[in-house]
Amino acid sequence: MRRIVVLMALVTVGTWSMATLQGAPEKLVRGIQKVRDNLYFISGGDIYEVGRGSYTGGNSAVFVTDAGVVVIDTMNRGNGAGILEQIRSVTKKPVTMILHTHTHGDHTGSDTEFPMPVELVTQENIAAQLSQETCAPVTNCDAFKGANAQYLPKRTFKDRMTIGSGKDQIDLYYFGRGHTNGDTFVVFPAVRAMHAGDMFQQKNMPFVDTANGYGSASEFAATLTKALNGIQNVDYVIGGHTPTVYTWPDFKDFVDFYNDFYTRVKDGQQAGKTAAQVASDYRVPARYNGYFADPGRVKDNAQAIFDGE
């Protein structure tokens, strides 16, 4: 694991997302897994596997409702057919809606590969980013130009939205900036589950896209805490890149992990240390079993917190 972390310290999320968007070869979409009742999970693979040879993007959730199938996040470009194939193995209903946890191309990359009619519903900042005239490849706005503009979100929300009711209900929450400025927590109340996107990437130091996604390493901790306190009755948690479905206690541990890091950085700053010194001194506390901290991410997040970004 140590060797893998060192190797991946040299690779940013923007780099691998850019490579994928510029035509990396299509990978085989993994098999669909049942979470509970009408909710399913498709793993995009581990971004920390050496070479990322089978990585297809962020994790997708599939929610089968009476009206049709709702897909949450569509992985990298080129995986639409593979996702549809997995969906057809559990239901013959059409995909009628796509939701997003944020704008990055490894989560929105295959939107335009789903047959119309399909409705995209997102937080308003996600819609604004996808609608930009120009953007960095990781933000993926170029995928929605020309004829593909028909896939741009037409329904948006600011802080909260409820779609459907009863067993088909989906609650969308936005608590502020974190990984980007549009991170959405997608909750399925009837099955007590949530897709947290890259606000809970996996048990590691998160990548925060301050450069292109308007994210904030400083606000990340507060946003996580608001989600922890503001969302109730969830047992199962799908992360942005978690290899399996996790639990609510796992999510709480992650919230504690990042809050602990944020506090250590601020304490170091107050003590007169530099961001580089704080990052160099940082070690994952023993209580966070199974966590790792990419040195590059530790350094970047510490500097961003020092700078108030």
N, C-alpha and C positions, 0 to 999 in steps of 0.2 A: 504493500500500500504506500509506503514511504517513497519508493521509486516512482510510482504513478503520480503522486502529488507533485514531486519535483518536476517531472516531465510536463505536467499540465500547468505548472506555474508560468510557463512560457507562452501559454495559449490563452487568449481572451475570448470571452463569449462572442464579441464582435467579430473576431477573426474567423471562428468556425462557422458562425451564422453566415458571414459574407461568402465564404467558400461554398456553402450549400446553395445559397441563393444564386450563385454564379454558375451552377450547373454540375455540382458533385453528383456522382452516379446514384441512382435510386437504390434504396435499401429495402429489404423485405420487412414489411410491417409485422410486428409480433402478434401472437394470438390474443384474442379478446378474453378477458377474465371477468367472471361475475363477482361484483362486490356484494350486492344484496338486492333481491327482488328484481326491479327493472333498471338497475344501475350497473354499468360495466366499465372496465378500465383497460386501456391499451397502453402498455409501456413503450416509450420511445427509446429506451435503452439508457445506459449510463454514460454521461458525458466524460467520465473519468477513465473509461476503458482505453488502454493504450491504442492509439491509432484510430479510435472511434469507428472501427470498421463496420459495425452494424447499427450505428446510431441513426435514428430516424427523426429525432426532434423531441419536443416536449411531450409530456404524457397527455393522452386524450381520455376524456370521459364520454360515455355514451349512455344517454338516458332515454328509455323507450316509453313514450307517453301514448295516450289514446289517439292524439292528433298526429303523431309521427315521432321521428327520432330527433333528439336534440344532441348535437355534438359540441363538446367543450374543448377547444383547441385542436388544430388540424396538422400539427407537426411541421416538418420542412416541406418545401415544394417537392412535388413528385410522389407524394404518398396518399393522395386522395383516393385513387383506385384501390390501394391496399386497405385503407381504412374502411371503405365501402364494402370490400370483400369480407372483412371481419364482421361488420355490422350485419350483413346478410346471413351470416352463420347463426345469428340469434333471432333475427326478425326480418320479415319481408316488408315492413313499413318503410316509407321513404324518409330521407333526412329532410326535415322541414325548417330547422333552425340551427344556427351556429352561434355559440357564445364564446367569448374570449376572456382569459385571465389577464392578458396584456398584449401589446402590439408586436413583439419580436417575431421575426420570420420563422423561428423554429416552433412557433405556436400558431401562426396565421398563414404559414407557407402554402398550404393546400386548399385554402378557402375557395379559390376560383376553379377548382377541379370537381366541385360538387354540382350535380345537375340542378338547374333552376326548375321550379321556383324554390329558393331557400332564403330565409330571412336571417340577416345578421343583426344581433342586438349586443351593444357594448356600452361600457362607461364612456361618457362624452369625451374624455381625453384620449381614449383609444381611437375613437372615430376621427378626432382631429388629427392625430398622428398619421393614420392611414390615408387621410385626405390631403396631406401635404403635397405641394407641387414637387418638391425635391426632399430627399432624406438620405441618411446613411443606409446602406443595404440592410443592416440589422433591423431597422424600423419597418422595412418592407412596403413602403408606400408605392413603389414602382409597380408592384404586382396588381395594383388596382387602377391602372391607367387604361385609357381607350375603352374597348368593349367591356373590360373587366370592372369598370366603374359601377356596373350594375350590382356588384357584390359589396359595395361600401355600405356600412351600417346606416340604416334609416331610422331605427329606434335606438335611442340612447337614454341614459339615466345619469344623475349626478351623484347621489349618495346611496340610494337603495331602490330596488325595483323587485316586484313579485310577478312572476309569470306562471299562469296556470293555477290550479287549486287541488286540494285533496292529495291523492297519491302522485299526481303529476306536478305538484307545486315546485317551483325553483325560486329561491331568494338570492338576489344579487346585492352584494355589499361593497361599498368603497369607503375606506377609512383614511385615505391620505396617501402621500407619496412614500415610496419604498424602493422596490426594484426598478420601477418606472413611475410615471405620474398617473397611471390608470389601473393599477393592480386591483383586480376584482376577485373577491371570494365568492365562489358559486356554491350554494348550499341546497341540498335536497332533503327537506325536513322529514318527509315520510319514511326515508330510509336512513336518516340520521348520519348523513355523509356530506363531505365538502371537498371541492377542488380548490386548493389554495394557490395554484400557480407557482410562480417563482418567488413569492413571498415565503414559501417553504420549499426551496429547490430540492434539498435533501439534507442529510445531517452533516453540513459543512458550513464554512464561512460563505455567505451569499455573495454573488456578483451583483453589484449595484450599478445600473447604467445611468450615471450622471452625465455622460457625454452626449448621448443621443436620445435617451428615453426620459429625460428630466426626472430621474430618480434621485433619492436622497439617502445617503448613509446615515446622516444625522437624524432624519425623521423615521427611518426604518424601524427603530425600536418602538417608538410611540405608536406607529401604525400597527405593528404586530400586537401590541398590548391592547389597543382598541378592538382589534379583531377577537382576541382572546376573551375579552370582557363583554363584547357586544354580540357574539354569536353563541347560541345556546343549543343544547341537546344534539351534539354531534359525537358520533363514536368513531367513524371512519374518515380518514383524511388522505386524499390524493395530492401529492406534491407536484411541482413542476417537472422534477426529474427523479423522483423517488423510485427505486427499483421495484418496490412493492407498495401496496396500500398500507398506510400507517394508521395510528390511532390518535385520538384526541390528546392523551398524555404525551405522545411523541411530539405533537404540535406544541403543547405547553412547554416541553423541554427545550424546543427550538427557540421559543419566545424568550425563555430564561437565558439561553445560551447567548443570543444576540444582545439582550439587555445587559448581561454581564460584561460582554465585550465593550459595549458602548460606555458603560460606567468606568471600566478600566482605562479606556482611552481618555475620557474626560478627566479622570483623576490624575493621569499622567501629565496631561496638558496643564492642569492646575499646579502640579508639582514642578513645572518648569522644564519638563522633558520635551524633546522634539517628537514629531509623529514617527519618524524613522526609528527613534529609540524605543518608543512604545511598541511599535510593530516588531522590532527585533527581540524585545523582552517577552512578547506574548506567547503563552503556551495554553493549549486547550485545558481547562480545569478537569481534574480527574473525574468529577461527577458526571461529565457528559460522555458517557461510554459510547464508543463507536463513532464519535465525531472527529473530523479532521479540519485543518485550517490551511488552505492554500496560502503560502507566504505572500504571493502577489496580491491576493485579495485582502489579506490582513493589512498589508502596506497601503493599498489603495483606499480601503475603507477608513483606516486610521487617519490618513491625510485628509480625506473628505470630511470626517468628523471635526478635525482640527480647523478646517476651513469653513465649517458651518454648512457644508453642502450635503 
